[in-house]
């Protein structure tokens, strides 16, 4: 396992990436993985190797792990092309990898050396869209972000709908994806998130940027978690559904420009206003939240104080001259107050023909 050299590939590597069947034999598998995805792959391999025996799933392939990554397709000038390690490239295609770890013991020798094999099953991932601006009802997928609007989790389904791999989105600001013209409406959404104190609600559709520079139209059900001790917003969960696809259904196509193509027609005034609204949203989500229950407790406490003050004044009046039994006898009406208070090694590569 220490060298990571490829021992075998299935013939379908030719149709998947364009290589001859034995082109990878004797080469390091990691050399064909996109630079941005090498750390993710290494983490999955490390976790699979060190996982305790009792935690390993049962089955013919033993321990398993999965991830999404880009694999380099065949080009004639493979050795002469340099890659920007920080950016995606059209030289790489997205795949869903399933890693299976196998222990092997060589019984032909007296010492019976033990080795480990890594079997990689690679399934190509395709766009969920077939036509420009296609109207669809997608499956529901989830994202989660913190109070500073940085993504902390995305479902794997984002790959086929957004063109991004999960590791491309986690750690990025949602303002990188929201359309600037929609930010006034997005601000209203977050105001409702705070107002509802964790209760879920469904917002009107809005635009969300994808890998190729276009936008899709999302419908989202929002919910949140507010820390009861700090009274601060901890995170916001969005359950999304695609209503309308992008203008270009090839969502994995990397745009040549660094800016979204649809932003070129937006005025400077709108972009400046968008920056202001972004700061307003961050400030809104960072404020301490006074829950309705807190307001109720304060209100009850005030009523208790008012009642105590009233009773004290009443007792003082009963001690004054002229205020006797005859006065009390003429008015026998009584009242009650109810107060509620809540306390609170070698690598084997298998290219599958099925798609994700």
C-alpha positions in Angstrom: 0.0 0.0 0.0 3.0 2.3 0.6 3.7 2.8 -3.1 0.1 3.1 -4.4 0.9 1.7 -7.8 -1.9 0.4 -10.0 -2.0 -3.3 -10.6 -5.1 -3.7 -12.7 -7.8 -1.7 -14.4 -11.0 -2.8 -16.2 -11.4 -2.2 -19.9 -14.1 0.4 -19.3 -11.3 3.0 -18.4 -11.1 3.5 -22.2 -14.7 4.8 -22.5 -14.6 6.6 -19.1 -11.4 8.5 -19.5 -10.0 7.6 -22.9 -6.9 5.7 -21.8 -5.8 2.3 -23.1 -6.7 -0.6 -20.7 -3.1 -1.0 -19.4 -2.1 2.6 -19.5 -2.2 3.1 -15.7 -0.5 -0.2 -14.8 2.6 0.5 -12.7 1.8 4.1 -12.3 0.7 5.9 -9.1 -3.1 6.4 -8.9 -2.7 9.7 -7.1 -1.1 11.2 -10.2 -4.4 11.0 -12.0 -6.4 12.7 -9.2 -7.1 16.5 -9.3 -4.7 18.4 -7.0 -7.6 19.8 -5.0 -8.9 16.3 -4.3 -5.7 14.6 -3.2 -6.0 15.5 0.4 -9.7 14.3 0.5 -8.6 11.0 -1.0 -5.7 10.6 1.4 -7.9 11.2 4.4 -10.4 8.5 3.2 -7.6 6.0 2.7 -6.0 6.8 6.1 -9.4 6.4 7.8 -10.0 3.1 6.1 -6.6 1.7 7.1 -6.7 2.7 10.8 -10.4 1.8 11.4 -10.7 -0.9 14.1 -11.5 -4.4 13.0 -14.8 -4.4 14.9 -16.0 -1.3 13.0 -15.3 -2.7 9.6 -18.5 -3.4 7.5 -18.9 -7.1 6.7 -18.8 -8.1 3.0 -16.5 -9.5 0.4 -14.5 -6.2 0.1 -14.2 -5.5 3.8 -13.8 -1.9 4.8 -15.4 0.7 2.5 -15.3 4.5 2.0 -16.6 6.8 -0.7 -15.9 10.3 -2.0 -16.2 12.5 -5.1 -13.1 13.6 -7.0 -11.9 14.7 -10.4 -9.9 12.2 -12.5 -7.8 13.3 -15.4 -8.9 12.3 -18.8 -6.5 11.3 -21.6 -5.0 14.0 -23.8 -2.1 13.8 -26.2 -0.2 16.5 -24.4 -0.8 15.0 -21.0 2.8 15.4 -19.8 3.2 19.0 -21.0 0.1 20.6 -19.5 0.3 22.4 -16.1 -2.6 22.5 -13.8 -3.7 25.3 -11.4 -3.9 23.5 -8.1 -6.5 25.9 -6.8 -9.0 25.7 -9.7 -11.0 23.1 -11.4 -10.1 22.2 -15.0 -11.9 20.8 -18.0 -9.1 18.2 -18.2 -10.7 16.4 -15.3 -14.0 14.6 -15.1 -16.1 14.1 -11.9 -16.3 10.6 -10.5 -17.8 9.0 -7.4 -15.2 6.7 -6.0 -15.9 3.7 -3.7 -12.8 2.5 -1.9 -12.7 -1.1 -0.7 -9.8 -2.3 1.5 -8.6 -5.9 1.2 -6.1 -7.7 3.4 -4.0 -10.2 1.6 -1.6 -12.8 3.0 1.0 -14.5 0.7 0.7 -18.2 1.8 3.4 -19.3 -0.8 6.2 -18.1 1.5 7.1 -19.3 4.9 6.9 -15.9 6.5 3.4 -15.3 4.9 3.8 -11.6 4.3 0.7 -9.6 4.8 -0.3 -6.9 2.2 -3.2 -4.6 1.7 -5.0 -4.0 -1.6 -7.2 -0.9 -2.4 -9.9 -1.6 -4.9 -11.3 1.6 -6.4 -14.7 1.6 -8.2 -15.1 4.8 -10.2 -18.6 5.8 -11.4 -18.9 8.9 -13.7 -21.2 11.6 -12.5 -23.4 13.3 -15.0 -25.5 16.5 -15.0 -29.1 16.2 -13.9 -30.1 18.5 -16.7 -30.9 17.6 -20.3 -32.0 20.9 -21.8 -31.4 24.6 -21.2 -33.4 26.2 -18.4 -35.2 22.9 -17.9 -38.1 22.9 -15.5 -37.7 20.0 -13.1 -38.6 18.9 -9.6 -35.4 17.5 -8.1 -34.9 15.4 -5.1 -34.4 17.2 -1.8 -30.8 17.9 -0.7 -29.4 19.7 2.3 -26.8 22.3 3.2 -25.9 23.8 6.5 -24.1 27.0 7.2 -23.0 28.9 10.3 -23.9 32.4 11.5 -21.2 34.0 9.3 -22.8 32.3 6.2 -19.9 29.9 5.6 -21.0 26.4 4.5 -20.2 23.6 7.0 -22.0 20.7 5.2 -23.4 19.9 1.8 -25.1 16.7 0.6 -23.5 14.7 -2.1 -26.4 15.4 -4.4 -25.0 18.9 -5.0 -22.6 17.3 -7.5 -25.3 16.5 -10.1 -27.3 19.7 -9.5 -24.6 22.3 -9.0 -21.5 20.8 -10.7 -19.4 21.4 -7.6 -17.9 18.6 -5.6 -18.7 18.7 -1.8 -15.2 19.8 -0.9 -15.5 22.7 -3.4 -18.3 24.2 -1.4 -17.6 23.5 2.2 -15.8 26.4 3.8 -17.0 28.9 1.2 -19.4 31.8 1.8 -22.9 31.6 0.5 -22.6 35.1 -0.9 -20.3 33.5 -3.5 -23.4 31.7 -4.8 -26.4 34.1 -4.2 -27.3 36.3 -7.1 -26.7 40.0 -6.2 -30.1 41.1 -7.3 -31.7 38.6 -5.0 -29.9 39.7 -1.8 -32.8 42.1 -0.6 -35.1 39.0 -0.7 -32.4 36.8 0.9 -32.2 39.3 3.7 -35.9 39.0 4.3 -35.4 35.2 4.5 -32.8 35.5 7.2 -35.0 38.0 9.1 -37.7 35.3 9.1 -35.2 32.7 10.2 -34.4 34.8 13.3 -38.1 35.6 13.9 -39.2 32.0 13.9 -36.5 30.9 16.4 -35.8 27.5 14.7 -39.2 26.7 13.3 -39.1 25.7 9.6 -40.6 27.6 6.8 -40.5 27.6 3.0 -39.3 30.6 1.1 -40.1 31.8 -2.4 -37.7 30.7 -5.2 -34.3 32.4 -5.6 -31.2 32.0 -7.8 -28.1 30.0 -6.9 -24.7 30.0 -8.8 -23.3 26.8 -10.1 -19.9 25.5 -11.4 -20.3 26.7 -15.0 -21.2 30.3 -14.2 -24.9 30.0 -14.7 -27.7 30.0 -12.1 -30.4 27.5 -11.1 -33.7 28.4 -9.3 -34.1 26.9 -5.9 -37.0 26.5 -3.5 -35.8 26.1 0.1 -37.3 25.0 3.4 -35.3 26.8 6.1 -34.7 26.0 9.8 -32.1 26.9 12.4 -30.7 26.2 15.8 -30.3 28.9 18.5 -28.0 28.1 21.4 -30.2 28.4 24.5 -27.3 29.4 26.7 -25.6 32.0 24.5 -28.8 33.0 22.7 -26.8 33.1 19.5 -27.6 31.5 16.2 -25.4 28.4 15.8 -26.4 27.2 12.3 -29.0 27.4 9.5 -30.2 24.3 7.6 -31.6 24.6 4.1 -33.5 21.7 2.4 -33.4 22.6 -1.3 -35.3 21.5 -4.4 -34.4 22.6 -7.9 -37.3 24.2 -9.8 -35.4 25.5 -12.9 -32.1 24.4 -14.4 -29.3 26.5 -15.8 -29.0 28.0 -19.3 -26.1 25.6 -20.0 -27.0 22.1 -18.9 -23.3 21.1 -18.9 -22.8 22.1 -15.3 -19.3 20.6 -15.0 -17.9 22.8 -17.8 -15.5 25.2 -16.1 -16.0 28.8 -17.2 -13.0 30.6 -18.7 -13.8 33.8 -16.8 -13.4 34.1 -13.0 -16.7 35.9 -12.7 -20.1 34.5 -13.3 -21.1 35.2 -16.8 -24.6 36.6 -15.8 -23.0 39.2 -13.6 -21.6 41.2 -16.5 -24.9 42.8 -17.1 -25.4 44.0 -13.5 -24.8 47.6 -12.7 -22.1 48.8 -10.3 -24.9 50.3 -8.2 -26.5 47.0 -7.7 -23.2 45.3 -6.8 -22.4 48.0 -4.2 -25.8 47.6 -2.7 -25.3 43.9 -2.6 -22.1 44.4 -0.5 -24.0 46.5 2.0 -26.8 43.9 2.3 -24.2 41.2 2.9 -22.9 43.1 5.9 -26.4 43.7 7.2 -27.1 40.0 7.0 -23.9 39.1 8.8 -24.8 41.6 11.6 -28.3 40.3 11.8 -27.2 36.7 12.3 -24.5 37.7 14.8 -26.9 39.4 17.2 -28.1 37.9 20.4 -31.7 36.6 20.0 -34.4 37.4 22.6 -36.7 34.4 22.5 -40.4 34.8 23.1 -40.1 32.6 26.2 -37.6 35.1 27.6 -40.0 38.0 26.9 -42.9 36.1 28.6 -40.7 35.5 31.7 -39.9 39.2 31.9 -43.5 40.1 31.5 -44.6 37.7 34.3 -41.9 39.0 36.6 -43.1 42.6 36.0 -46.7 41.5 36.8 -45.6 39.9 40.0 -43.9 43.1 41.1 -46.9 45.2 40.2 -49.2 42.8 42.2 -46.9 43.0 45.2 -46.9 46.8 45.0 -50.7 46.8 44.7 -51.1 44.5 47.8 -48.7 46.6 49.8 -50.7 49.8 49.0 -54.0 48.0 49.8 -52.7 46.9 53.3 -51.6 50.5 54.0 -55.0 51.8 53.1 -56.7 49.3 55.5 -54.7 50.8 58.4 -55.8 54.4 57.7 -58.7 55.9 59.8 -62.2 55.5 58.3 -61.3 52.4 56.4 -63.1 49.7 58.5 -65.1 46.6 58.4 -68.1 48.3 57.0 -66.2 49.2 53.9 -64.9 45.7 53.4 -68.3 44.2 54.0 -69.9 46.3 51.3 -67.6 44.8 48.7 -67.0 41.1 49.0 -65.7 40.7 45.4 -62.5 38.8 45.1 -59.9 38.2 42.3 -57.3 35.6 41.6 -54.1 35.8 39.7 -52.7 32.8 37.9 -49.0 33.1 37.1 -47.2 30.6 35.0 -43.4 30.5 35.1 -41.3 28.0 33.2 -38.0 26.8 34.6 -36.3 26.1 32.6 -0.2 -0.6 -1.0 -1.3 -1.6 -4.4 -4.4 -0.2 -6.1 -6.9 -2.0 -8.2 -9.1 0.3 -10.4 -12.6 -0.7 -11.5 -14.4 1.7 -13.8 -18.1 1.1 -13.5 -20.4 1.8 -16.3 -23.3 2.9 -14.1 -23.8 6.5 -13.4 -24.6 8.6 -10.4 
